[in-house]
Amino acid sequence: MTCTCLYKTTEMLSALNTVKVAAFTNGYIAVVLLLDSFKCKNMSSSTKILVALSISNVCFALISSANLVISLLWPQLYTDFYVKRIMLALTMYGMISSCWLTTCLCVFYFIKIIHFTSSLFVWIKMKISTIVPWFIFFAKLMSLGCSFLTLLPSVIYDSSSENISSISSFNDSGANVISLGFLSVAFIAMCVPMVTVIITTFLTALSLFLHYRKMERYSCTSSSDSLTAHHGAVWMMTRLLFLYIIIFVVMLVNSFYVFVTLCFAFWISIILMYSFTFVQSVLLVLGISKLKEALKQTCHWRVCCKQ
């Protein structure tokens, strides 16, 4: 029993450290982008999405930290039905917010990179700087709505169980109804942005590929900065897509209790869940030259300070 508790504590501390690093890296990205915007006295549309995404990732990391600390130090709090549902709703808000803002980023690159013939998409492309803040507002609104919807199954069950005197008297069927309702909301909330990211990433990659083929056909060699930036954006979109597919699969596996609690595979899946914001921050730094250059300068400054 002691070994099991020690193993559990070690794994939870590892997950907590991962979340702390994720909060730091995403906070670093937000600060770098904001300082650059203040320096240029202008914030581009992509920077607005990236700052919102980084702040959202920081919030999710803080919520995850609180979740882990409570689980480690005050596990008895989770015996309260309403505390558990509130923490689930907050976790859902952080994750769905990051997911929808990543979708906004992919949609933004999709609109900026592809050459449209449709008058509607041409108009959207011209007004993209005005539309982006509404993208961010919509993402936050959807996240807030989904987090409230996760509470609905428990509210519905409570209203149909007025004769039940305490939370502890809930039977198994009640727990299953609540769990199924939560899973349904989580699945729909993740599916819609996932499908959007898949479609936009595929179409953007296909458009860039056809553009390269056209250049080869006419023996054109172009090394313009915009083409290089578009290539980097498509690769970043592809990596983010694979990351969210992995997280989506891990969510499904954990939701259906595929792994036995406290087994090695179970804790690997938990660490993957809590580290996705850190991995996303790494992908953003690798995919955006501005962030990569800022990181190089920071590392160079730290080396110089040590010498």
Secondary structure, DSSP 8 states (H G I E B T S, - for coil): -HHHHHHHHHHHHHHHHHHHHHHHHHHHHHHHHHHHHHHHT---HHHHHHHHHHHHHHHHHHHHHHHHHHHHH-GGGGGSHHHHHHHHHHHHHHHHHHHHHHHHHHHHHHHHHS---SHHHHHHHHTHHHHHHHHHHHHHHHHHHHHHHTTHHHHHHHHT-TT---GGG--HHHHHHHHHHHHHHHHHHHHHHHHHHHHHHHHHHHHHHHHHHHHHHTT-----HHHHHHHHHHHHHHHHHHHHHHHHHHHHHHHTT-S-TTSHHHHHHHHHHHHHHHHHHHHHHHH-HHHHHHHHHHHHHHHHHH-
